[in-house]
Amino acid sequence: MLERGVGVSRVSWMSRVLLVAGFVLAALNLRPALAGISPVLDEIMDDLGLSAAGGGAITTVMVVCLGVLGPLAPLLARRFGLDRTLMAGLLILAAGVALRGTGSVPALYAGAAVAGTAIAVMNVAMPGVVKQHFPTRVGPFTAIYVSGLVLGAAVASGSVVPIERATGLGWREVTAMTAIPALAAAALWLPQALRRPARPKVAPRPFALLLRSRVTWYVTVYMGLQSLTFYIMLAWIPTIFKDAGLPADQAGYMLSLTNLAQVAATLTVPVLAGRARSQVPYVTAATLLTIAGYLGVLIAPAALPWLWMIVLGVGQGASIALALLIITLRAPDPVSVTALSAVAQSVGYTLAALGPLLIGALHQLSGGWTLPLLAGIGACGLQLAAGFLAGRPVAPSGAGESRPAEGSPSLA
């Protein structure tokens, strides 16, 4: 009996290790297919004879898929279960980046659309996976997966060109290599996908009820506005610094610095905020740091650019981590979390896609960066208001406040 108990314990331990390893590797796959294109975009355009608009459309296709196709995830999760949905996303991602790297223009855009679809599904599924597998550790595992998302993007954008130079391979082969970690993650996640989907302990809330909840729209607006203020800076930081007199290479380093600064926030903020009854103090601090970063770039961009980028990175890293944490905390079960995630991320990414375009138009209209950055600061003010509403404790209808394991209320 003792030997059997020890054997069961070892199997359980190995299952837990595979679960966590597969989860971490899946998180690391959420951004490389997007981030790995821009460093070799000039090569792709020269090789295939694409215009600047045609080159930019590669990423645009993927971002549009993030916004439009996220609602596929709750449909797939209801039919096949969250674990199998995530597994399918990883396999489709590998197929998409492989197709994108075959070389022809139609395959380039078709592969981008396939990969974007897979990322959209996985983006939406991950908060539900956290709720399903780690219900008493929502904060720490949200921190792990958001940090994986940020690190995956940083590693991909920083390693594509060095790998290309070290191996002598072209952009096709190097970008297609993104399929390898996706397949590795699928292999680690296979034991979860092979299990029979667990029946929910409570009936999931109808989607129409979710859409009628004010909390859904508070969370959605917060997700969209923090994404918008992030993508504004992601698109324009190097140009702003170059116009302020920094050399092109230093302007690029500033973007890398702000991305690295996000990691510190994504590792710590969800753990702390997940234990709290209200996330409002964290939302407030994160947004104020983002505003401080914007103000530094506006007032003295060339004076202490590294300081502004660290402050901005901490604020924006905390903001995305909080948005995803709040999605997980505000719904009572994994299926409802996935549905809320679909609404918040689909609307959010669609809103975020407008940010860089509007800021570019304001820059062209005004001839400088003062008006665009003031507009960005205004968006941060709206982000703070939405975050205050999304981060408050919510009492279920017809009852007093409930307090799940991480101190989070559920959707009313």
KEKE-3310 file (N, C-alpha, C; in steps of 0.2 Angstrom, whole numbers, plus 5000, padded with zeros to 4 digits):
npx = (5004:5010:5020:5012:5005:5016:5019:5008:5009:5020:5017:5006:5014:5022:5013:5008:5020:5021:5009:5012:5023:5019:5009:5017:5026:5016:5012:5023:5023:5013:5016:5028:5026:5021:5030:5042:5042:5044:5059:5064:5057:5061:5069:5059:5050:5059:5063:5050:5045:5036:5027:5028:5016:5011:5020:5018:5005:5006:5008:4996:4986:4987:4984:4971:4965:4966:4957:4945:4943:4943:4931:4929:4935:4927:4917:4923:4928:4917:4912:4923:4931:4943:4956:4958:4955:4966:4976:4973:4975:4989:4994:4988:4994:5008:5006:5002:5013:5023:5017:5017:5031:5034:5035:5029:5018:5004:5004:5011:5002:4991:4996:4999:4986:4981:4990:4987:4974:4975:4983:4973:4963:4970:4974:4962:4958:4968:4966:4954:4960:4969:4959:4953:4963:4971:4963:4965:4976:4976:4982:4997:4998:4993:5002:5013:5009:5007:5020:5027:5021:5026:5040:5041:5039:5049:5061:5059:5059:5072:5080:5079:5086:5100:5100:5098:5110:5119:5116:5115:5104:5088:5075:5063:5065:5070:5059:5049:5054:5047:5038:5043:5044:5031:5026:5033:5027:5014:5016:5020:5008:4999:4995:4985:4976:4972:4964:4947:4936:4932:4916:4907:4906:4896:4882:4887:4886:4874:4878:4872:4868:4880:4884:4874:4879:4885:4898:4905:4907:4914:4926:4930:4931:4942:4952:4953:4957:4969:4977:4976:4984:4996:4999:5001:5013:5021:5021:5026:5037:5051:5052:5048:5059:5069:5066:5068:5081:5089:5101:5097:5100:5100:5087:5080:5084:5078:5065:5066:5071:5059:5051:5057:5057:5043:5043:5046:5035:5025:5028:5026:5015:5002:5002:5001:4990:4980:4978:4971:4956:4950:4956:4958:4968:4980:4977:4976:4989:4997:4992:4995:5009:5010:5005:5015:5026:5022:5022:5035:5041:5035:5039:5053:5061:5074:5082:5082:5079:5080:5075:5062:5057:5058:5049:5038:5037:5035:5023:5015:5017:5011:4998:4993:4994:4985:4973:4971:4971:4960:4950:4950:4947:4934:4924:4914:4917:4927:4922:4914:4924:4931:4922:4920:4933:4934:4925:4931:4944:4942:4935:4944:4956:4952:4949:4962:4969:4966:4973:4988:4985:4977:4986:4996:4990:4986:4999:5004:4994:4997:5011:5020:5024:5018:5003:4999:5004:4998:4985:4987:4989:4977:4969:4975:4969:4956:4957:4961:4949:4940:4947:4945:4932:4931:4940:4934:4927:4913:4897:4887:4872:4857:4863:4874:4892:4902:4917:4929:4943:4954:4951:4942:4928:4913:4906:4892)
npy = (4994:5006:5008:5009:5021:5030:5029:5034:5047:5051:5051:5060:5072:5073:5075:5088:5095:5094:5101:5114:5117:5116:5126:5137:5137:5138:5151:5159:5158:5167:5179:5179:5176:5188:5198:5194:5198:5212:5215:5209:5215:5224:5216:5206:5214:5219:5207:5201:5212:5221:5235:5249:5250:5237:5229:5233:5228:5215:5213:5220:5212:5202:5208:5213:5200:5197:5205:5203:5189:5183:5179:5166:5158:5156:5148:5137:5132:5129:5118:5109:5110:5119:5115:5107:5117:5126:5118:5116:5129:5131:5121:5126:5138:5135:5129:5140:5150:5142:5141:5155:5156:5150:5158:5164:5178:5177:5166:5172:5182:5174:5164:5173:5177:5165:5162:5173:5171:5159:5165:5174:5165:5159:5169:5173:5161:5159:5166:5159:5146:5148:5150:5138:5128:5133:5139:5144:5151:5162:5175:5173:5164:5172:5182:5174:5170:5182:5188:5178:5181:5194:5192:5183:5190:5200:5191:5186:5197:5202:5191:5187:5193:5190:5176:5174:5179:5171:5158:5159:5158:5163:5175:5168:5155:5158:5165:5155:5147:5149:5140:5129:5131:5132:5119:5112:5117:5112:5098:5097:5100:5091:5080:5086:5089:5077:5072:5070:5083:5093:5093:5108:5115:5123:5130:5138:5156:5163:5170:5181:5187:5190:5201:5210:5215:5228:5227:5219:5228:5239:5232:5229:5241:5246:5237:5240:5253:5253:5245:5253:5265:5259:5254:5265:5271:5260:5260:5273:5278:5276:5285:5297:5300:5300:5312:5320:5321:5310:5297:5285:5272:5272:5277:5265:5257:5262:5258:5244:5245:5249:5239:5228:5233:5231:5218:5217:5222:5214:5202:5204:5213:5206:5196:5203:5211:5201:5196:5205:5213:5224:5230:5243:5252:5247:5248:5262:5267:5261:5267:5281:5280:5277:5289:5298:5293:5297:5311:5314:5310:5320:5332:5333:5324:5321:5322:5313:5300:5286:5285:5289:5279:5268:5271:5272:5259:5251:5256:5252:5239:5234:5238:5230:5218:5219:5221:5208:5200:5206:5202:5188:5187:5193:5184:5170:5156:5145:5144:5156:5165:5164:5169:5182:5186:5185:5195:5207:5207:5206:5218:5227:5225:5230:5243:5247:5246:5258:5268:5271:5275:5287:5295:5296:5304:5315:5320:5323:5333:5343:5345:5342:5334:5337:5339:5326:5318:5324:5320:5307:5307:5311:5300:5291:5296:5293:5279:5278:5281:5271:5260:5262:5259:5246:5239:5239:5230:5219:5215:5200:5199:5200:5195:5196:5202:5191:5181:5174:5163:5171:5183:5189:5197:5191:5192:5203)
npz = (5000:5004:4994:4983:4986:4986:4972:4966:4971:4965:4951:4952:4955:4944:4934:4938:4936:4922:4919:4923:4916:4903:4903:4905:4894:4884:4886:4883:4869:4865:4858:4850:4836:4831:4836:4830:4817:4813:4815:4803:4793:4783:4775:4770:4763:4753:4747:4742:4735:4741:4745:4758:4764:4761:4768:4781:4782:4785:4799:4803:4798:4807:4820:4818:4817:4830:4837:4830:4830:4842:4849:4845:4854:4866:4861:4855:4867:4875:4867:4866:4877:4888:4888:4877:4867:4869:4865:4852:4847:4849:4839:4827:4827:4825:4812:4805:4806:4799:4786:4783:4781:4769:4758:4746:4742:4743:4753:4763:4768:4771:4780:4790:4794:4798:4809:4817:4820:4828:4839:4844:4849:4859:4867:4873:4879:4889:4902:4906:4907:4918:4928:4928:4931:4941:4953:4966:4965:4957:4956:4956:4945:4935:4934:4930:4917:4910:4911:4904:4891:4889:4889:4879:4868:4869:4868:4855:4846:4849:4845:4832:4821:4825:4825:4812:4806:4812:4808:4794:4787:4779:4780:4778:4784:4797:4802:4802:4811:4823:4824:4831:4845:4848:4844:4854:4865:4863:4864:4877:4883:4879:4888:4896:4886:4882:4892:4898:4896:4910:4919:4922:4938:4942:4932:4918:4915:4905:4889:4884:4897:4902:4893:4897:4909:4918:4924:4914:4904:4910:4913:4899:4893:4901:4898:4884:4884:4891:4882:4871:4875:4877:4864:4857:4861:4859:4845:4842:4850:4846:4835:4841:4850:4841:4833:4844:4844:4848:4843:4830:4834:4848:4850:4847:4857:4868:4866:4868:4882:4889:4886:4893:4906:4909:4913:4926:4933:4928:4934:4948:4952:4949:4958:4971:4969:4967:4979:4985:4991:4983:4968:4964:4970:4964:4951:4950:4954:4943:4932:4935:4935:4921:4915:4921:4914:4900:4902:4905:4892:4885:4890:4892:4882:4878:4889:4901:4895:4898:4910:4909:4901:4909:4920:4912:4907:4918:4923:4911:4910:4922:4920:4909:4915:4926:4919:4913:4925:4932:4923:4925:4938:4939:4935:4938:4935:4924:4911:4910:4913:4901:4891:4896:4894:4880:4876:4881:4876:4862:4859:4865:4858:4846:4848:4852:4841:4834:4840:4837:4824:4825:4833:4824:4814:4821:4824:4811:4808:4817:4816:4826:4842:4853:4854:4850:4861:4872:4869:4871:4885:4889:4885:4895:4906:4905:4905:4918:4925:4920:4925:4938:4940:4935:4944:4956:4970:4967:4971:4970:4961:4971:4983:4996:4996:4988:4991:4983:4982:4980:4985:4976:4969:4960:4943:4943)
capx = (5000:5014:5023:5007:5004:5022:5019:5003:5011:5025:5013:5003:5019:5024:5007:5008:5026:5019:5004:5015:5028:5015:5006:5022:5028:5011:5012:5029:5021:5008:5018:5034:5024:5020:5036:5047:5042:5047:5066:5066:5052:5064:5071:5053:5048:5064:5062:5044:5043:5031:5027:5028:5009:5010:5024:5014:4999:5007:5006:4989:4982:4987:4981:4964:4962:4966:4951:4939:4942:4943:4925:4929:4938:4922:4913:4927:4929:4911:4912:4929:4935:4948:4963:4959:4955:4973:4981:4972:4978:4996:4995:4986:5000:5013:5005:5002:5020:5026:5014:5019:5038:5035:5039:5025:5015:4998:5005:5013:4996:4987:4999:4998:4979:4981:4994:4983:4968:4977:4984:4967:4960:4974:4974:4956:4958:4972:4963:4950:4964:4971:4954:4952:4969:4974:4958:4967:4982:4975:4987:5003:4999:4992:5009:5018:5008:5008:5027:5029:5019:5031:5047:5041:5039:5056:5066:5058:5061:5079:5085:5078:5092:5106:5100:5099:5117:5123:5115:5115:5097:5085:5069:5058:5067:5070:5052:5046:5056:5043:5033:5046:5042:5023:5025:5035:5022:5008:5018:5019:5001:4995:4992:4979:4971:4969:4959:4940:4934:4928:4910:4908:4903:4890:4880:4890:4881:4872:4882:4868:4868:4886:4884:4870:4882:4889:4905:4908:4909:4919:4932:4931:4934:4949:4956:4954:4961:4976:4980:4977:4989:5002:5001:5003:5020:5025:5022:5029:5043:5058:5051:5048:5065:5074:5064:5071:5088:5093:5103:5092:5101:5098:5079:5077:5086:5073:5059:5068:5071:5053:5048:5060:5054:5037:5043:5046:5028:5020:5029:5024:5008:4996:5002:4999:4983:4976:4976:4967:4948:4949:4962:4958:4974:4985:4975:4978:4996:4999:4990:4999:5015:5010:5005:5022:5031:5020:5024:5043:5043:5032:5042:5060:5062:5081:5085:5082:5075:5080:5071:5055:5055:5057:5043:5032:5037:5032:5016:5011:5017:5006:4991:4991:4994:4979:4968:4970:4969:4953:4946:4950:4944:4927:4919:4914:4919:4932:4918:4912:4930:4933:4917:4922:4940:4933:4922:4936:4950:4940:4934:4950:4961:4950:4950:4969:4972:4965:4978:4993:4983:4975:4991:5000:4986:4987:5006:5004:4990:5000:5018:5025:5022:5014:4996:4998:5006:4993:4980:4988:4988:4970:4967:4977:4964:4950:4959:4960:4942:4938:4950:4942:4925:4933:4944:4930:4923:4907:4892:4883:4865:4853:4867:4880:4898:4906:4924:4932:4949:4959:4948:4939:4921:4912:4901:4885)
capy = (5000:5012:5008:5011:5028:5033:5029:5039:5053:5053:5052:5067:5077:5073:5078:5095:5098:5095:5106:5121:5118:5117:5132:5143:5137:5141:5159:5161:5158:5171:5185:5179:5177:5195:5202:5192:5200:5218:5215:5207:5217:5227:5210:5203:5219:5219:5200:5200:5218:5224:5242:5250:5248:5230:5226:5234:5224:5208:5214:5223:5206:5198:5212:5212:5194:5197:5209:5200:5182:5181:5176:5159:5154:5153:5143:5131:5130:5125:5112:5104:5111:5124:5112:5106:5123:5129:5113:5117:5135:5130:5118:5131:5143:5132:5129:5147:5153:5138:5143:5161:5156:5147:5163:5168:5183:5174:5162:5176:5185:5168:5162:5178:5176:5158:5163:5178:5167:5155:5169:5177:5160:5157:5175:5173:5155:5158:5168:5153:5141:5150:5149:5131:5124:5136:5143:5147:5154:5166:5180:5171:5161:5177:5185:5170:5170:5189:5189:5174:5185:5200:5189:5180:5196:5203:5187:5185:5203:5202:5186:5185:5195:5187:5169:5174:5180:5165:5152:5161:5157:5169:5177:5163:5150:5161:5167:5149:5143:5151:5134:5125:5132:5131:5112:5110:5118:5107:5091:5097:5101:5085:5076:5090:5089:5070:5071:5071:5090:5092:5097:5114:5113:5127:5131:5144:5161:5164:5175:5188:5190:5193:5207:5215:5217:5234:5225:5217:5234:5242:5228:5229:5248:5247:5233:5243:5260:5252:5243:5259:5269:5255:5253:5272:5272:5255:5262:5280:5280:5277:5291:5303:5301:5302:5319:5324:5322:5304:5293:5280:5265:5274:5277:5258:5254:5265:5254:5238:5246:5250:5232:5225:5236:5228:5211:5217:5224:5208:5197:5206:5216:5202:5192:5207:5213:5195:5194:5211:5214:5228:5231:5250:5255:5245:5252:5269:5267:5259:5272:5287:5279:5278:5296:5301:5292:5301:5318:5314:5311:5326:5338:5332:5318:5319:5323:5307:5295:5279:5285:5289:5272:5263:5272:5270:5251:5248:5257:5249:5231:5233:5239:5224:5212:5220:5220:5201:5198:5207:5197:5181:5188:5195:5179:5164:5150:5145:5146:5163:5169:5164:5173:5189:5187:5186:5202:5212:5207:5208:5225:5230:5226:5234:5250:5249:5247:5265:5272:5273:5279:5293:5299:5298:5309:5322:5322:5326:5339:5348:5345:5340:5328:5340:5337:5319:5316:5326:5316:5300:5308:5311:5293:5288:5299:5289:5273:5278:5281:5264:5255:5262:5255:5238:5236:5239:5224:5218:5211:5197:5201:5196:5193:5200:5201:5185:5182:5168:5161:5176:5189:5193:5196:5188:5196:5204)
capz = (5000:5004:4988:4978:4988:4983:4965:4965:4973:4960:4945:4953:4955:4937:4931:4940:4933:4915:4918:4924:4911:4897:4903:4904:4887:4880:4887:4879:4862:4863:4855:4845:4829:4830:4837:4826:4810:4812:4814:4796:4788:4777:4770:4767:4758:4747:4743:4739:4731:4744:4747:4765:4766:4760:4773:4787:4782:4788:4806:4803:4797:4813:4825:4816:4819:4838:4839:4827:4830:4849:4851:4843:4859:4871:4857:4855:4874:4877:4863:4866:4883:4887:4887:4870:4863:4869:4861:4845:4846:4848:4833:4822:4827:4821:4805:4802:4804:4794:4780:4782:4779:4763:4753:4742:4745:4746:4758:4768:4772:4773:4786:4795:4796:4802:4815:4821:4823:4834:4845:4846:4853:4865:4871:4876:4883:4895:4908:4908:4909:4925:4933:4929:4934:4947:4955:4972:4964:4951:4955:4954:4938:4930:4934:4926:4910:4907:4911:4898:4885:4888:4888:4872:4863:4869:4865:4848:4843:4850:4843:4825:4817:4827:4823:4805:4805:4815:4804:4787:4785:4777:4784:4778:4788:4803:4805:4802:4817:4828:4825:4835:4852:4848:4844:4860:4870:4862:4866:4885:4885:4877:4893:4898:4881:4882:4898:4897:4899:4916:4919:4926:4945:4941:4926:4916:4914:4898:4886:4884:4903:4902:4889:4900:4915:4918:4925:4908:4900:4914:4911:4892:4892:4904:4893:4878:4884:4893:4876:4866:4877:4876:4857:4855:4863:4855:4838:4840:4854:4842:4831:4845:4852:4835:4832:4849:4844:4849:4837:4829:4838:4855:4850:4847:4863:4873:4866:4872:4889:4891:4886:4899:4912:4910:4916:4934:4935:4927:4939:4955:4953:4949:4965:4976:4968:4967:4986:4988:4990:4978:4963:4963:4972:4960:4944:4950:4954:4937:4927:4936:4932:4914:4914:4922:4908:4895:4904:4904:4885:4882:4893:4892:4880:4877:4895:4904:4891:4901:4916:4907:4898:4915:4923:4907:4906:4924:4922:4906:4912:4928:4918:4906:4920:4930:4915:4913:4931:4933:4919:4928:4945:4939:4932:4943:4932:4918:4905:4910:4912:4894:4888:4897:4890:4873:4875:4883:4872:4855:4859:4867:4853:4840:4850:4853:4834:4832:4844:4833:4818:4827:4835:4818:4811:4825:4822:4804:4808:4821:4815:4832:4846:4859:4854:4851:4868:4876:4868:4875:4892:4890:4885:4901:4911:4904:4907:4926:4927:4918:4929:4945:4940:4934:4949:4963:4972:4965:4974:4966:4962:4976:4988:4999:4992:4989:4991:4981:4986:4980:4987:4971:4968:4953:4940:4945)
cpx = (5004:5017:5018:5005:5010:5021:5014:5005:5016:5022:5009:5008:5021:5019:5007:5014:5024:5014:5007:5019:5024:5012:5011:5025:5022:5011:5017:5028:5016:5010:5024:5032:5023:5026:5042:5047:5045:5054:5068:5061:5055:5066:5065:5051:5052:5063:5056:5041:5037:5032:5027:5021:5008:5014:5020:5008:5000:5005:4999:4985:4981:4983:4973:4961:4962:4959:4945:4937:4942:4937:4925:4931:4932:4918:4917:4928:4923:4910:4917:4932:4941:4955:4964:4959:4962:4977:4980:4975:4985:4998:4994:4992:5006:5012:5005:5009:5024:5023:5017:5027:5039:5037:5034:5021:5008:4999:5007:5007:4992:4990:4999:4991:4978:4984:4990:4977:4970:4979:4978:4964:4964:4974:4968:4955:4962:4969:4958:4954:4967:4965:4952:4957:4972:4969:4960:4973:4982:4980:4994:5003:4997:4999:5014:5016:5009:5016:5030:5027:5024:5038:5047:5042:5047:5061:5065:5061:5069:5083:5084:5084:5098:5106:5101:5106:5121:5122:5116:5109:5094:5079:5064:5059:5067:5063:5048:5048:5052:5038:5036:5044:5034:5022:5028:5030:5016:5010:5018:5012:4996:4992:4985:4974:4968:4964:4952:4939:4930:4921:4910:4903:4896:4889:4884:4885:4880:4876:4878:4868:4875:4887:4879:4873:4886:4897:4909:4911:4914:4926:4934:4934:4941:4954:4958:4958:4968:4980:4981:4983:4996:5004:5003:5010:5024:5026:5026:5035:5049:5057:5051:5055:5070:5072:5067:5078:5092:5095:5098:5093:5098:5090:5077:5079:5081:5067:5060:5068:5064:5049:5051:5058:5047:5037:5043:5039:5024:5022:5027:5017:5002:4996:5000:4992:4978:4974:4971:4960:4947:4956:4962:4965:4980:4983:4977:4985:4999:4998:4994:5006:5015:5010:5012:5027:5029:5023:5031:5045:5040:5037:5050:5062:5069:5085:5087:5078:5074:5075:5063:5053:5054:5051:5037:5031:5033:5025:5012:5011:5012:4999:4989:4990:4987:4973:4966:4968:4962:4948:4945:4946:4936:4922:4920:4917:4923:4928:4916:4918:4932:4929:4919:4929:4939:4930:4928:4942:4948:4939:4940:4955:4959:4951:4957:4972:4971:4970:4983:4991:4981:4981:4995:4996:4987:4994:5007:5000:4994:5008:5023:5022:5018:5007:4995:4999:5001:4986:4981:4987:4981:4967:4969:4972:4958:4951:4959:4953:4939:4941:4947:4936:4927:4936:4940:4927:4916:4903:4888:4876:4861:4857:4872:4886:4900:4913:4927:4939:4954:4956:4944:4932:4919:4907:4894:4880)
cpy = (5006:5013:5011:5019:5032:5034:5034:5046:5056:5055:5059:5073:5078:5077:5086:5098:5099:5100:5113:5122:5120:5124:5138:5143:5140:5149:5162:5161:5163:5177:5184:5179:5184:5199:5200:5194:5207:5219:5213:5210:5220:5221:5207:5208:5219:5212:5199:5206:5221:5231:5243:5248:5240:5226:5227:5230:5217:5208:5216:5217:5202:5201:5212:5206:5193:5200:5205:5193:5179:5177:5169:5155:5151:5148:5137:5128:5126:5119:5107:5105:5116:5121:5110:5112:5126:5125:5115:5124:5135:5126:5122:5136:5141:5131:5135:5150:5149:5140:5150:5161:5153:5151:5167:5173:5181:5170:5166:5179:5179:5165:5167:5178:5170:5159:5168:5175:5163:5159:5172:5172:5159:5163:5175:5167:5155:5161:5162:5147:5142:5148:5142:5127:5127:5141:5147:5151:5158:5171:5178:5168:5166:5181:5180:5170:5177:5190:5184:5178:5190:5197:5186:5185:5199:5198:5186:5191:5204:5197:5184:5186:5191:5179:5169:5175:5174:5159:5153:5159:5163:5170:5172:5157:5152:5162:5160:5145:5144:5144:5129:5125:5130:5123:5109:5111:5113:5100:5091:5097:5095:5081:5079:5089:5082:5068:5073:5078:5089:5096:5102:5112:5117:5129:5138:5149:5162:5170:5182:5191:5193:5200:5212:5218:5223:5232:5223:5223:5239:5239:5229:5236:5249:5243:5237:5249:5258:5249:5249:5263:5265:5255:5260:5273:5266:5257:5268:5282:5281:5284:5297:5305:5303:5310:5323:5325:5316:5301:5287:5274:5266:5274:5270:5255:5256:5260:5247:5239:5246:5243:5228:5227:5233:5222:5212:5218:5217:5202:5198:5208:5211:5198:5196:5209:5207:5194:5200:5211:5218:5230:5239:5253:5254:5248:5259:5271:5266:5264:5279:5286:5280:5285:5300:5299:5296:5308:5319:5315:5317:5332:5338:5326:5316:5320:5317:5302:5288:5279:5285:5282:5267:5264:5270:5262:5248:5249:5253:5241:5230:5234:5233:5218:5213:5219:5213:5198:5199:5203:5191:5182:5189:5190:5173:5158:5150:5147:5153:5168:5170:5169:5180:5191:5189:5193:5207:5213:5209:5215:5229:5231:5230:5241:5252:5250:5254:5269:5275:5277:5286:5298:5301:5304:5316:5324:5326:5333:5345:5350:5344:5335:5331:5338:5330:5316:5318:5322:5309:5301:5308:5304:5289:5290:5295:5282:5272:5277:5274:5259:5256:5258:5248:5235:5236:5232:5224:5213:5207:5199:5197:5193:5198:5199:5194:5186:5175:5168:5167:5183:5193:5192:5193:5193:5197:5204)
cpz = (5000:4997:4983:4980:4985:4976:4963:4966:4967:4953:4946:4952:4948:4933:4932:4936:4925:4914:4918:4918:4904:4897:4902:4897:4882:4880:4883:4872:4860:4859:4850:4838:4827:4830:4833:4819:4809:4811:4807:4791:4782:4772:4767:4762:4752:4743:4739:4735:4734:4746:4755:4768:4766:4766:4780:4788:4785:4795:4807:4803:4804:4819:4824:4818:4827:4840:4836:4829:4837:4851:4849:4849:4864:4867:4857:4862:4877:4873:4865:4873:4882:4885:4880:4865:4863:4865:4854:4843:4845:4841:4827:4821:4823:4814:4801:4801:4799:4787:4778:4779:4773:4757:4749:4745:4747:4752:4764:4772:4774:4780:4792:4798:4800:4809:4820:4824:4829:4840:4848:4851:4859:4870:4876:4881:4889:4901:4911:4911:4916:4930:4934:4932:4940:4951:4962:4971:4958:4950:4953:4947:4933:4929:4929:4919:4907:4907:4905:4892:4884:4886:4881:4867:4863:4866:4858:4844:4843:4847:4835:4821:4819:4825:4815:4803:4807:4810:4796:4783:4783:4781:4784:4783:4795:4806:4806:4808:4823:4829:4830:4842:4853:4848:4851:4865:4869:4864:4874:4887:4883:4882:4896:4893:4880:4887:4895:4900:4905:4916:4924:4933:4945:4934:4923:4914:4907:4895:4886:4891:4904:4899:4893:4907:4914:4919:4919:4904:4903:4912:4904:4891:4895:4900:4887:4878:4887:4887:4871:4869:4877:4868:4854:4856:4859:4848:4837:4844:4850:4838:4835:4847:4846:4833:4838:4849:4845:4843:4836:4833:4845:4856:4851:4854:4869:4872:4869:4879:4892:4891:4892:4905:4914:4914:4924:4936:4934:4932:4946:4956:4953:4956:4970:4975:4968:4974:4989:4986:4984:4974:4962:4964:4967:4953:4944:4950:4947:4932:4928:4934:4924:4912:4915:4916:4902:4896:4903:4897:4882:4884:4891:4889:4879:4884:4899:4901:4895:4907:4914:4904:4904:4918:4918:4907:4912:4924:4917:4908:4917:4925:4914:4910:4924:4926:4914:4919:4933:4929:4922:4935:4945:4937:4937:4941:4926:4912:4904:4910:4904:4890:4889:4894:4883:4871:4876:4878:4865:4855:4860:4862:4847:4842:4850:4846:4831:4835:4839:4827:4820:4829:4829:4814:4815:4824:4816:4804:4812:4820:4820:4836:4852:4859:4854:4858:4873:4875:4871:4882:4894:4890:4892:4907:4911:4906:4915:4928:4925:4923:4936:4945:4939:4940:4956:4964:4970:4969:4969:4967:4967:4982:4991:4995:4994:4989:4990:4984:4985:4982:4982:4970:4961:4950:4942:4939)
residu = (MET:LEU:GLU:ARG:GLY:VAL:GLY:VAL:SER:ARG:VAL:SER:TRP:MET:SER:ARG:VAL:LEU:LEU:VAL:ALA:GLY:PHE:VAL:LEU:ALA:ALA:LEU:ASN:LEU:ARG:PRO:ALA:LEU:ALA:GLY:ILE:SER:PRO:VAL:LEU:ASP:GLU:ILE:MET:ASP:ASP:LEU:GLY:LEU:SER:ALA:ALA:GLY:GLY:GLY:ALA:ILE:THR:THR:VAL:MET:VAL:VAL:CYS:LEU:GLY:VAL:LEU:GLY:PRO:LEU:ALA:PRO:LEU:LEU:ALA:ARG:ARG:PHE:GLY:LEU:ASP:ARG:THR:LEU:MET:ALA:GLY:LEU:LEU:ILE:LEU:ALA:ALA:GLY:VAL:ALA:LEU:ARG:GLY:THR:GLY:SER:VAL:PRO:ALA:LEU:TYR:ALA:GLY:ALA:ALA:VAL:ALA:GLY:THR:ALA:ILE:ALA:VAL:MET:ASN:VAL:ALA:MET:PRO:GLY:VAL:VAL:LYS:GLN:HIS:PHE:PRO:THR:ARG:VAL:GLY:PRO:PHE:THR:ALA:ILE:TYR:VAL:SER:GLY:LEU:VAL:LEU:GLY:ALA:ALA:VAL:ALA:SER:GLY:SER:VAL:VAL:PRO:ILE:GLU:ARG:ALA:THR:GLY:LEU:GLY:TRP:ARG:GLU:VAL:THR:ALA:MET:THR:ALA:ILE:PRO:ALA:LEU:ALA:ALA:ALA:ALA:LEU:TRP:LEU:PRO:GLN:ALA:LEU:ARG:ARG:PRO:ALA:ARG:PRO:LYS:VAL:ALA:PRO:ARG:PRO:PHE:ALA:LEU:LEU:LEU:ARG:SER:ARG:VAL:THR:TRP:TYR:VAL:THR:VAL:TYR:MET:GLY:LEU:GLN:SER:LEU:THR:PHE:TYR:ILE:MET:LEU:ALA:TRP:ILE:PRO:THR:ILE:PHE:LYS:ASP:ALA:GLY:LEU:PRO:ALA:ASP:GLN:ALA:GLY:TYR:MET:LEU:SER:LEU:THR:ASN:LEU:ALA:GLN:VAL:ALA:ALA:THR:LEU:THR:VAL:PRO:VAL:LEU:ALA:GLY:ARG:ALA:ARG:SER:GLN:VAL:PRO:TYR:VAL:THR:ALA:ALA:THR:LEU:LEU:THR:ILE:ALA:GLY:TYR:LEU:GLY:VAL:LEU:ILE:ALA:PRO:ALA:ALA:LEU:PRO:TRP:LEU:TRP:MET:ILE:VAL:LEU:GLY:VAL:GLY:GLN:GLY:ALA:SER:ILE:ALA:LEU:ALA:LEU:LEU:ILE:ILE:THR:LEU:ARG:ALA:PRO:ASP:PRO:VAL:SER:VAL:THR:ALA:LEU:SER:ALA:VAL:ALA:GLN:SER:VAL:GLY:TYR:THR:LEU:ALA:ALA:LEU:GLY:PRO:LEU:LEU:ILE:GLY:ALA:LEU:HIS:GLN:LEU:SER:GLY:GLY:TRP:THR:LEU:PRO:LEU:LEU:ALA:GLY:ILE:GLY:ALA:CYS:GLY:LEU:GLN:LEU:ALA:ALA:GLY:PHE:LEU:ALA:GLY:ARG:PRO:VAL:ALA:PRO:SER:GLY:ALA:GLY:GLU:SER:ARG:PRO:ALA:GLU:GLY:SER:PRO:SER:LEU:ALA)
# end
